[in-house]
Amino acid sequence: MSEIGEQHRDAAGSAVPPVVPRHGRLPKQGAAATYLKLAASVVAVLAVSAASVVAYAAVDLVQSVKPGTELASEHLLDDVPDIGAMDGGLNFLLVGSDKRPESGAFGDPEEESAELNDVTMLLHIAQDHSHVEVVSFPRDMIVPVPECPNPDDPDGDPLPAMSGVKINTVLGHGGIGCVAEAVEQLTGVTIPVGGIVEFDGVAALSTAVGGVEVCVAERIDDDYSGLHLDAGTHTISGYDALAFLRSRHGVGDGSDLGRISNQQIFLASLMRTLQADGTLSDPAKLYSIAKAVTSNMSLSPALQDPVKLVSVARAMQDVDLSKVVFIQYPTVYSDDGTAVVPAESAAQLNADLQADATVTVDPNATGSTEFGTAPGEAAPAEPAPAEPAPTEAEPVPAEPVPGTEVPATPDTPVVLPGDITGQSGAEVRCSTANEG
């Protein structure tokens, strides 16, 4: 039998070109390395033993990643490990775009879409991973915008600085990179990575976790978003979850501030769901969550490698829910009442974020505003270990003198000013209906 590549002749004696075996096109070295790293992370994190499942999941997740924009400070993530929790803290910018899906479920995507960041959130993970803050910025807040790279011409002249603009217009001006630089200037913290999520992404994520439980204090009817819920507790997913997050006219005072409070109810419940027994140990659910994220979010290049997403997620998986705090950036109405501007207390919140301080919301703040939420039934919590009684060898600490400041420690968080609203991940709060 002839060797491969040996020259053959046909019946007429003419030379026939050697037959060379054909193979499938090999992936580029970078992509192949990513597949291997992701397969290893799937084994380590999800404990999936079937090689065929691992291979499919790895390739499928990598191929589903959507392109994103590199932020100016992204180099700070160069040393994030492939597997295991990352070292140090992280600031992540989440932008929710109002771009309509191509399905037409929320109107004509060509006629009714504007490139607005109607949701702008800063996720702050502490240096020691002991606490997390999620800060929501009202869409109608007036902010200055610094010079920022032009996403259509990154190597060309930067886009000009602006002043007195609503923050939700910045995405259309200069993309997520410009939004990040505006939030950096506003808060004084560095933001290396971010992501944009559109309508379908929220629906997909809520479905991937098996639904999110929300509390409603009184019946809500909002024809604008399609939200219609009776008073009580509901498990919502898909477009019902999206309607809950989009509702403005039906909740609180009918403003974007009320919508933020509603979104915090959902996000706190989502955190409780992710930490509940079974979710983080269920390979099928974790794969569905990863697929929902990579398929529906445009992530910064540093996070497009799913193993880095795993590393970031592992940094948050053991955070006490009482130390995951959802905060609404404090604002007051502008003179003409058409927008809001940062309140004086914003300076304190900025300082706490810069100092990586553990913070908590004043328990009376959220319920005392027109756009607030109502307290719900407390989430179940593990009993705290009993403290040993003091002995002669362990003297009782002296009580602080009234009027003196007690320094904050990881066990005694800083209480934010009374006009800063929000809630912790451990709190169950209920949506209130807009009666206007």
C-alpha positions as CSV (number, residue, x, y, z in Angstrom):
1,M,0.0,0.0,0.0
2,S,1.4,3.4,-0.9
3,E,2.6,5.8,1.8
4,I,0.7,9.1,2.2
5,G,2.1,11.7,-0.1
6,E,3.7,9.2,-2.5
7,Q,3.2,10.1,-6.1
8,H,0.6,8.0,-8.0
9,R,-0.1,7.5,-11.7
10,D,-3.4,7.1,-13.5
11,A,-4.2,4.5,-16.2
12,A,-2.6,6.6,-18.9
13,G,0.6,6.8,-16.8
14,S,0.2,10.5,-16.0
15,A,1.3,11.7,-12.6
16,V,-1.4,12.3,-10.1
17,P,-0.9,14.9,-7.4
18,P,-0.3,13.2,-4.0
19,V,-3.3,12.8,-1.7
20,V,-2.9,14.9,1.4
21,P,-5.3,14.2,4.3
22,R,-7.6,17.1,5.2
23,H,-8.2,18.2,8.7
24,G,-10.7,20.6,10.4
25,R,-9.3,24.1,10.8
26,L,-7.4,24.4,14.1
27,P,-8.3,27.2,16.4
28,K,-5.9,30.0,16.8
29,Q,-3.5,29.5,19.7
30,G,-5.1,32.2,21.9
31,A,-8.6,30.7,21.4
32,A,-7.3,27.2,22.1
33,A,-5.6,28.3,25.3
34,T,-8.8,29.9,26.4
35,Y,-10.8,26.7,25.7
36,L,-8.3,24.7,27.8
37,K,-8.3,27.2,30.7
38,L,-12.1,27.4,30.7
39,A,-12.4,23.6,30.6
40,A,-10.1,23.5,33.7
41,S,-12.2,26.1,35.5
42,V,-15.4,24.2,34.7
43,V,-13.9,21.1,36.3
44,A,-12.6,23.0,39.3
45,V,-15.5,25.2,40.0
46,L,-18.5,23.2,38.8
47,A,-17.1,19.7,39.4
48,V,-18.4,18.4,36.1
49,S,-16.6,15.1,35.4
50,A,-17.9,14.1,31.9
51,A,-15.2,15.2,29.4
52,S,-17.7,15.7,26.6
53,V,-19.9,18.0,28.7
54,V,-16.8,20.1,29.7
55,A,-15.6,20.4,26.2
56,Y,-19.1,21.5,24.9
57,A,-19.6,24.0,27.8
58,A,-16.1,25.5,27.3
59,V,-16.4,26.0,23.6
60,D,-20.0,27.1,23.7
61,L,-19.4,29.7,26.4
62,V,-16.3,31.2,24.7
63,Q,-18.1,31.4,21.4
64,S,-21.1,33.2,23.0
65,V,-19.1,36.1,24.4
66,K,-20.2,39.4,22.8
67,P,-17.6,42.1,21.9
68,G,-17.1,44.9,24.3
69,T,-15.1,48.1,24.8
70,E,-11.8,48.4,26.7
71,L,-11.9,50.9,29.5
72,A,-9.0,53.2,30.2
73,S,-8.0,51.5,33.5
74,E,-8.5,47.9,32.3
75,H,-4.8,47.1,32.7
76,L,-5.4,46.8,36.5
77,L,-6.8,43.3,35.8
78,D,-3.8,41.9,34.1
79,D,-2.8,39.8,37.1
80,V,-6.2,38.3,37.9
81,P,-5.7,34.5,38.3
82,D,-7.2,32.0,36.0
83,I,-8.8,29.9,38.7
84,G,-9.8,30.9,42.2
85,A,-10.8,34.2,43.8
86,M,-9.0,37.3,42.6
87,D,-6.7,39.2,45.0
88,G,-7.8,42.7,46.0
89,G,-10.8,44.7,45.2
90,L,-12.6,45.7,42.0
91,N,-14.9,48.4,40.7
92,F,-17.2,47.2,37.9
93,L,-19.6,49.5,35.9
94,L,-22.9,48.0,34.8
95,V,-24.8,49.9,32.2
96,G,-28.4,49.0,31.2
97,S,-29.1,50.2,27.7
98,D,-32.7,51.0,26.6
99,K,-32.0,49.6,23.1
100,R,-35.0,47.6,22.1
101,P,-34.5,43.9,21.2
102,E,-34.8,42.8,17.6
103,S,-37.8,40.7,18.4
104,G,-39.9,43.8,18.7
105,A,-41.2,42.8,22.1
106,F,-40.8,46.4,23.3
107,G,-41.4,48.4,20.2
108,D,-39.7,48.9,16.9
109,P,-35.9,48.6,17.5
110,E,-35.3,51.0,14.6
111,E,-37.9,53.6,15.5
112,E,-38.1,53.6,19.4
113,S,-34.5,53.0,20.4
114,A,-32.2,55.7,21.7
115,E,-28.7,54.8,22.9
116,L,-29.3,55.8,26.6
117,N,-27.8,54.3,29.7
118,D,-31.1,54.3,31.7
119,V,-29.4,52.1,34.3
120,T,-25.9,53.0,35.6
121,M,-24.6,51.0,38.6
122,L,-21.2,50.8,40.2
123,L,-20.3,47.5,41.8
124,H,-17.5,47.9,44.4
125,I,-15.9,44.7,45.8
126,A,-13.8,45.4,48.9
127,Q,-10.0,44.8,49.0
128,D,-10.5,41.9,51.5
129,H,-13.7,40.7,49.9
130,S,-15.6,41.3,53.2
131,H,-18.2,43.7,51.8
132,V,-19.8,44.8,48.5
133,E,-21.5,48.1,47.6
134,V,-23.8,48.5,44.6
135,V,-24.4,52.2,43.8
136,S,-27.2,53.2,41.5
137,F,-27.0,56.6,39.7
138,P,-30.4,58.2,38.8
139,R,-30.7,58.5,35.0
140,D,-31.7,62.2,35.2
141,M,-28.7,63.2,37.4
142,I,-26.8,66.2,36.0
143,V,-23.1,65.5,35.7
144,P,-19.9,66.9,34.1
145,V,-18.3,64.6,31.5
146,P,-14.5,64.7,30.9
147,E,-12.7,64.3,27.6
148,C,-13.0,60.6,26.6
149,P,-11.8,58.4,23.7
150,N,-14.0,58.4,20.6
151,P,-15.2,54.8,20.3
152,D,-15.6,55.2,16.5
153,D,-12.0,56.5,16.2
154,P,-10.0,55.4,19.3
155,D,-6.7,56.7,17.9
156,G,-8.1,60.0,16.9
157,D,-8.9,63.2,18.8
158,P,-10.9,62.6,22.1
159,L,-14.5,63.7,22.4
160,P,-14.8,67.1,24.0
161,A,-15.7,67.5,27.7
162,M,-19.2,68.5,28.6
163,S,-21.0,70.0,31.6
164,G,-24.6,70.0,32.8
165,V,-25.7,66.9,31.0
166,K,-27.9,64.1,32.2
167,I,-25.9,61.0,32.9
168,N,-28.1,58.7,30.8
169,T,-27.0,60.6,27.6
170,V,-23.3,59.8,28.1
171,L,-23.5,56.3,26.5
172,G,-24.7,57.8,23.3
173,H,-22.0,60.5,23.4
174,G,-19.0,58.2,23.9
175,G,-19.9,54.7,24.8
176,I,-19.4,52.8,28.1
177,G,-15.8,54.1,28.3
178,C,-17.1,57.6,28.6
179,V,-19.7,56.6,31.1
180,A,-16.9,55.0,33.2
181,E,-14.8,58.2,33.1
182,A,-17.8,60.3,34.1
183,V,-18.5,58.1,37.1
184,E,-14.8,58.0,38.0
185,Q,-14.7,61.8,38.0
186,L,-18.0,61.9,40.1
187,T,-16.9,59.4,42.7
188,G,-13.1,59.5,42.8
189,V,-12.7,55.7,42.3
190,T,-11.0,53.9,39.4
191,I,-13.2,51.7,37.2
192,P,-11.2,49.1,35.2
193,V,-14.0,47.1,33.7
194,G,-17.7,47.2,32.8
195,G,-20.5,45.7,30.8
196,I,-23.6,46.7,28.9
197,V,-26.8,44.6,29.3
198,E,-29.8,45.1,27.1
199,F,-33.5,44.1,27.6
200,D,-33.2,40.4,26.8
201,G,-30.3,39.9,29.2
202,V,-32.3,40.6,32.3
203,A,-35.0,38.2,31.2
204,A,-32.4,35.5,30.4
205,L,-30.6,35.9,33.8
206,S,-33.8,35.7,35.9
207,T,-34.8,32.6,34.0
208,A,-31.4,31.0,34.4
209,V,-31.6,31.2,38.3
210,G,-35.0,29.7,38.3
211,G,-36.9,32.9,39.0
212,V,-36.5,35.7,41.6
213,E,-38.9,36.1,44.5
214,V,-40.2,39.7,45.1
215,C,-42.5,41.2,47.6
216,V,-45.3,43.6,46.7
217,A,-47.0,45.6,49.5
218,E,-50.1,46.6,47.5
219,R,-51.4,45.8,44.0
220,I,-49.3,47.4,41.2
221,D,-50.7,48.2,37.8
222,D,-48.4,49.8,35.2
223,D,-49.5,49.6,31.6
224,Y,-46.3,51.3,30.4
225,S,-44.1,48.4,31.5
226,G,-46.7,45.7,31.6
227,L,-46.4,45.1,35.3
228,H,-49.5,43.8,37.0
229,L,-49.0,42.2,40.4
230,D,-51.3,41.6,43.4
231,A,-50.1,42.3,46.9
232,G,-48.0,39.4,48.2
233,T,-44.9,37.4,47.3
234,H,-44.2,36.4,43.6
235,T,-41.5,34.5,41.9
236,I,-40.9,36.2,38.6
237,S,-38.7,35.5,35.6
238,G,-38.3,36.3,31.9
239,Y,-40.2,39.3,30.7
240,D,-42.2,39.6,34.0
241,A,-38.9,40.2,35.7
242,L,-38.0,42.8,33.1
243,A,-41.3,44.5,33.6
244,F,-40.7,44.7,37.3
245,L,-37.3,46.3,36.8
246,R,-38.6,48.7,34.2
247,S,-41.7,49.9,36.1
248,R,-41.6,53.5,36.9
249,H,-45.1,54.8,36.7
250,G,-46.5,51.9,38.9
251,V,-44.1,52.1,41.9
252,G,-43.1,54.6,44.6
253,D,-43.6,58.2,43.5
254,G,-43.7,57.3,39.8
255,S,-40.2,58.6,39.2
256,D,-36.8,57.0,38.3
257,L,-35.9,57.2,42.0
258,G,-38.8,54.9,42.8
259,R,-37.7,52.6,40.0
260,I,-34.2,52.4,41.5
261,S,-35.7,51.3,44.9
262,N,-37.7,48.6,43.0
263,Q,-34.6,47.4,41.3
264,Q,-32.8,47.1,44.6
265,I,-35.6,44.8,45.9
266,F,-35.0,42.6,42.9
267,L,-31.2,42.6,43.1
268,A,-31.2,41.9,46.9
269,S,-33.5,38.9,46.2
270,L,-31.2,37.8,43.3
271,M,-28.2,37.8,45.7
272,R,-30.2,35.7,48.2
273,T,-31.1,33.3,45.4
274,L,-27.5,32.9,44.2
275,Q,-26.3,32.1,47.8
276,A,-29.2,29.8,48.6
277,D,-28.6,26.1,48.9
278,G,-28.3,24.4,45.6
279,T,-27.7,27.3,43.2
280,L,-23.9,27.6,43.4
281,S,-23.5,23.9,43.5
282,D,-25.8,23.1,40.6
283,P,-23.7,22.8,37.4
284,A,-26.7,23.1,35.1
285,K,-27.8,26.4,36.8
286,L,-24.3,27.8,36.8
287,Y,-23.9,27.0,33.2
288,S,-27.2,28.7,32.4
289,I,-26.2,31.7,34.4
290,A,-22.8,31.9,32.6
291,K,-24.5,31.5,29.2
292,A,-27.0,34.2,30.1
293,V,-24.2,36.6,31.0
294,T,-21.9,35.9,28.1
295,S,-24.7,35.9,25.5
296,N,-26.5,39.0,26.6
297,M,-23.8,41.4,27.9
298,S,-21.1,43.3,26.1
299,L,-18.2,42.9,28.5
300,S,-14.8,44.6,28.7
301,P,-12.1,42.5,27.0
302,A,-10.5,41.7,30.3
303,L,-13.7,39.9,31.4
304,Q,-14.4,38.2,28.0
305,D,-12.3,35.3,29.2
306,P,-14.9,33.4,31.3
307,V,-12.3,32.1,33.7
308,K,-11.8,35.7,34.9
309,L,-15.5,36.0,35.4
310,V,-15.3,32.9,37.5
311,S,-12.4,34.5,39.5
312,V,-14.5,37.7,40.1
313,A,-17.6,35.7,41.1
314,R,-15.6,33.6,43.5
315,A,-14.5,36.8,45.3
316,M,-18.1,37.5,46.1
317,Q,-19.5,34.1,46.8
318,D,-18.9,34.1,50.5
319,V,-19.7,37.7,51.3
320,D,-22.2,38.0,54.2
321,L,-25.5,39.2,52.7
322,S,-25.8,41.9,55.4
323,K,-22.6,43.4,54.0
324,V,-23.9,43.5,50.4
325,V,-25.4,47.0,50.4
326,F,-27.5,48.5,47.6
327,I,-27.2,52.3,47.6
328,Q,-29.0,55.0,45.7
329,Y,-26.6,57.9,44.9
330,P,-28.0,60.8,46.9
331,T,-29.6,63.6,44.9
332,V,-31.9,66.6,45.2
333,Y,-34.1,68.1,42.5
334,S,-32.7,70.9,40.3
335,D,-34.2,74.4,40.5
336,D,-36.6,73.7,37.6
337,G,-37.6,70.2,38.8
338,T,-36.7,68.5,35.5
339,A,-33.6,66.8,36.8
340,V,-31.6,65.9,39.9
341,V,-28.2,67.0,41.1
342,P,-25.8,65.3,43.6
343,A,-26.8,66.1,47.3
344,E,-24.2,67.3,49.8
345,S,-24.1,63.8,51.4
346,A,-22.7,62.5,48.1
347,A,-19.3,63.7,49.2
348,Q,-19.5,61.4,52.3
349,L,-20.5,58.4,50.1
350,N,-17.6,59.2,47.7
351,A,-15.1,59.3,50.6
352,D,-16.4,56.0,51.9
353,L,-16.0,54.3,48.5
354,Q,-12.5,55.7,48.1
355,A,-11.5,54.5,51.6
356,D,-13.0,51.0,51.0
357,A,-15.1,51.5,54.1
358,T,-17.8,49.0,55.2
359,V,-21.1,51.0,55.2
360,T,-24.7,50.5,56.1
361,V,-27.9,52.4,55.3
362,D,-29.7,54.3,58.0
363,P,-32.6,52.0,58.9
364,N,-35.1,54.9,58.7
365,A,-33.9,56.4,55.4
366,T,-35.6,54.2,52.8
367,G,-39.0,54.1,54.3
368,S,-39.3,57.8,55.0
369,T,-39.1,58.9,51.3
370,E,-41.9,59.1,48.7
371,F,-39.9,56.8,46.4
372,G,-39.0,54.3,49.1
373,T,-40.1,50.7,49.8
374,A,-41.8,49.1,52.7
375,P,-40.2,46.6,55.1
376,G,-41.0,43.0,54.4
377,E,-40.7,39.8,56.4
378,A,-37.1,39.2,57.5
379,A,-35.1,36.7,55.5
380,P,-34.1,33.7,57.5
381,A,-30.6,34.0,59.0
382,E,-28.3,31.6,60.8
383,P,-28.1,32.3,64.6
384,A,-25.1,34.2,65.7
385,P,-22.7,32.3,68.0
386,A,-23.1,33.0,71.6
387,E,-20.5,35.3,73.1
388,P,-18.7,34.1,76.2
389,A,-19.4,36.0,79.4
390,P,-16.6,38.3,80.4
391,T,-14.3,37.1,83.2
392,E,-11.8,38.9,85.5
393,A,-9.2,38.1,82.9
394,E,-11.3,39.6,80.2
395,P,-12.6,43.0,81.5
396,V,-15.7,44.5,80.1
397,P,-14.8,47.3,77.6
398,A,-15.7,50.7,78.8
399,E,-18.8,52.3,77.3
400,P,-18.0,55.2,74.9
401,V,-18.5,58.7,76.2
402,P,-21.6,60.3,74.7
403,G,-20.7,62.7,71.9
404,T,-17.4,61.0,71.0
405,E,-17.0,59.4,67.6
406,V,-16.5,55.6,67.6
407,P,-14.2,54.6,64.8
408,A,-15.7,52.1,62.3
409,T,-14.3,48.6,62.1
410,P,-15.4,45.7,59.8
411,D,-17.9,44.8,62.6
412,T,-19.1,48.3,63.1
413,P,-19.8,49.7,59.6
414,V,-20.1,53.4,58.9
415,V,-23.8,54.5,58.9
416,L,-24.5,56.6,55.8
417,P,-26.2,60.0,56.1
418,G,-29.9,59.8,56.6
419,D,-30.8,61.0,53.1
420,I,-29.0,58.1,51.4
421,T,-31.5,55.3,50.7
422,G,-31.0,51.6,50.0
423,Q,-31.0,48.2,51.6
424,S,-28.7,45.2,52.3
425,G,-28.8,41.9,50.5
426,A,-30.2,40.3,53.7
427,E,-33.2,42.7,53.9
428,V,-36.6,41.7,52.4
429,R,-38.4,44.9,51.3
430,C,-41.6,45.3,49.4
431,S,-42.6,47.4,46.4
432,T,-45.1,50.2,47.1
433,A,-47.6,51.2,44.5
434,N,-47.7,54.7,43.0
435,E,-51.0,56.2,43.9
436,G,-50.6,59.3,41.7
